Amino acid sequence: MEKLRRREFLALVASSALYARSEPRIVVSVNLMFDCAAHSRRGLFPAEIALFQRYQARAEREFATSGIFFDLHITDGAYLHEQGFSDIPDQFLQPKMINVFVTDSLGYDIDRDRTGGSSMGPRPRTRTFAHSAGFKTFIGLHDARPTTLAHEYAHHFTLDTQRNSSVGGNLWADLRNDYWLWRQRRGVAIVEFRACVHSEWARIVSL
């Protein structure tokens, strides 16, 4: 029975690898911003930047299983302004990219549950929230886990950040994405992550 399970697992991994090679690659453009105001405006420490780079490398390995790859850009000088809410000034945001802001710790208005990550898409100004331009992911390294960045990318890839959702809907999306990420880490290509193919920050690259 153990040998059978092993053969089934290897066959599943092989079929997923064939799927990833046969499908066109999806390349996702990402604008990385490291908080220059962290640690009393000294910026992130080299060890913190290296930690994020490890998280990014892990996400790249995992999503390659589903035929998704990353095109990284860096914008220097970014910080969060706090005028009743925390957000990235528009001049640091890049259109047609997922804007990833990395800091030491996120405020409670962004990360109420202290997960170390939060993602959103464009939204208009409301009585509760300020206008938000572009697609964004916030990472707070103090609370983030090695899987947090991939989890936040998954919200973009499954189009969660392009829909209005309730608290219950967000909880379901978290559970669903974590399950799909768990399968992907075991070599299974996740078709649902490729739903982002027509997003403004994604493009197809033929092999």
C-alpha positions in Angstrom: 0.0 0.0 0.0 2.8 2.4 0.8 4.5 1.7 -2.5 1.2 2.3 -4.3 0.7 5.7 -2.6 4.3 6.6 -3.5 3.7 5.7 -7.1 0.5 7.7 -7.2 2.2 10.7 -5.7 5.1 10.5 -8.2 2.6 10.2 -11.0 0.7 13.2 -9.8 3.9 15.3 -9.6 5.0 14.2 -13.1 1.6 15.1 -14.6 1.7 18.5 -12.9 5.2 19.1 -14.2 4.0 18.2 -17.7 1.0 20.6 -17.3 3.3 23.4 -16.2 5.6 22.9 -19.2 2.7 22.6 -21.8 0.8 25.7 -20.7 2.0 29.1 -21.7 3.9 30.9 -18.9 2.1 33.7 -17.0 4.6 36.4 -16.0 3.5 38.7 -13.2 5.0 42.2 -12.8 5.8 43.1 -9.3 7.0 46.5 -7.9 8.9 46.0 -4.7 9.2 48.8 -2.1 11.3 48.5 1.0 10.2 50.9 3.8 12.8 53.7 4.0 11.0 55.1 7.1 11.3 51.8 9.2 13.4 51.9 12.3 13.2 55.6 12.9 13.9 56.4 9.2 17.0 54.2 9.1 15.2 51.8 6.7 15.0 48.1 6.9 18.1 46.2 8.1 20.1 44.1 5.6 19.0 40.9 7.5 15.3 41.9 7.0 15.7 42.5 3.3 17.5 39.1 3.0 14.6 37.5 4.9 12.1 39.0 2.5 14.2 37.8 -0.5 14.0 34.3 0.9 10.2 34.6 1.1 10.1 35.9 -2.5 12.3 33.0 -3.7 10.1 30.5 -2.0 7.0 32.0 -3.6 8.7 31.9 -7.0 9.5 28.2 -6.6 6.0 27.4 -5.5 4.1 29.2 -8.2 6.4 27.9 -11.0 4.6 24.6 -10.4 1.5 26.3 -11.8 3.3 28.0 -14.6 3.4 31.5 -13.0 6.7 33.5 -12.9 7.7 36.9 -11.6 9.2 40.0 -13.2 10.6 42.0 -10.3 11.2 45.8 -10.2 12.3 48.0 -7.2 11.2 51.5 -6.4 13.4 53.3 -3.8 12.3 55.8 -1.2 8.9 54.4 -0.4 7.2 54.9 2.9 3.7 54.9 4.5 1.9 58.2 5.1 -0.4 58.3 8.1 -3.2 60.8 7.7 -5.9 59.0 9.7 -5.0 55.8 7.7 -1.8 54.2 6.5 -1.1 54.0 2.7 1.6 54.3 0.1 1.9 57.7 -1.5 0.8 57.4 -5.2 4.2 58.5 -6.6 5.7 55.2 -5.5 3.0 53.0 -7.1 3.6 51.5 -10.5 0.7 50.9 -12.9 0.2 47.4 -14.3 2.1 45.9 -11.4 1.4 44.3 -8.1 2.9 46.9 -5.7 4.5 45.0 -2.7 5.4 47.2 0.3 7.8 45.6 2.8 8.2 47.0 6.3 9.2 45.8 9.8 5.7 45.8 11.3 2.3 46.8 9.9 -0.2 49.1 11.6 -3.5 47.7 12.9 -5.4 49.6 10.3 -3.7 47.4 7.6 -3.1 44.2 9.6 -5.7 44.0 12.3 -5.2 40.2 12.8 -1.4 40.4 13.0 -0.9 37.9 10.1 2.0 39.9 8.7 0.3 40.4 5.3 -2.6 42.2 3.6 -3.6 42.7 0.0 -6.1 44.9 -1.9 -7.1 46.1 -5.3 -8.1 49.6 -6.4 -11.0 51.1 -4.5 -12.9 54.4 -4.5 -13.0 56.7 -1.4 -15.8 55.8 1.0 -16.7 56.9 4.5 -14.6 54.1 6.0 -11.7 53.9 3.6 -9.6 56.4 1.6 -9.2 56.1 -2.2 -6.7 53.4 -3.0 -5.0 53.2 -6.4 -3.5 50.1 -7.9 -3.0 46.6 -6.6 -1.1 46.3 -3.3 0.4 43.8 -0.9 1.7 44.8 2.5 4.2 42.6 4.3 5.2 43.2 7.9 8.2 41.0 8.6 7.8 40.9 12.4 4.6 38.9 12.1 4.9 37.3 8.6 5.6 33.6 8.2 7.5 32.0 5.4 4.2 31.2 3.7 2.6 34.7 4.1 3.9 36.2 0.9 2.7 33.3 -1.3 -0.7 33.6 0.5 -1.0 37.3 -0.4 0.0 36.6 -4.0 -2.7 34.0 -4.1 -5.3 36.6 -3.3 -4.3 38.5 -6.4 -4.0 35.4 -8.6 -7.4 34.1 -7.7 -8.9 37.6 -8.4 -9.9 38.1 -4.7 -8.5 41.7 -4.9 -10.7 42.4 -7.9 -13.9 41.7 -6.0 -15.8 43.2 -3.1 -16.1 40.6 -0.4 -17.6 40.2 3.0 -15.8 39.2 6.2 -17.1 35.6 5.7 -16.0 35.7 2.0 -12.5 36.8 3.0 -12.3 33.9 5.6 -13.4 31.4 2.9 -10.8 32.8 0.5 -8.1 32.4 3.1 -9.0 28.8 3.7 -9.4 28.0 0.0 -6.1 29.6 -1.0 -4.2 28.0 1.8 -5.5 24.6 0.7 -4.5 25.2 -2.9 -1.1 26.5 -1.8 -0.7 23.3 0.3 -1.4 21.2 -2.8 0.9 23.3 -5.0 3.8 22.8 -2.5 3.3 19.1 -3.1 3.8 19.4 -6.8 0.2 19.9 -8.0 -0.4 22.6 -10.6 -3.3 24.8 -9.5 -5.4 25.9 -12.5 -7.3 28.4 -10.3 -4.1 30.5 -9.7 -4.0 31.1 -13.5 -7.3 33.0 -13.4 -5.1 36.1 -13.3 -4.0 35.7 -16.9 -6.0 38.7 -18.1 -5.1 41.0 -15.2 -3.4 44.2 -16.0 -0.2 43.1 -14.2 0.0 39.7 -15.9 1.1 38.7 -19.4 1.5 35.4 -21.4 4.9 34.3 -22.5 5.0 31.4 -25.0 7.7 28.8 -24.4 
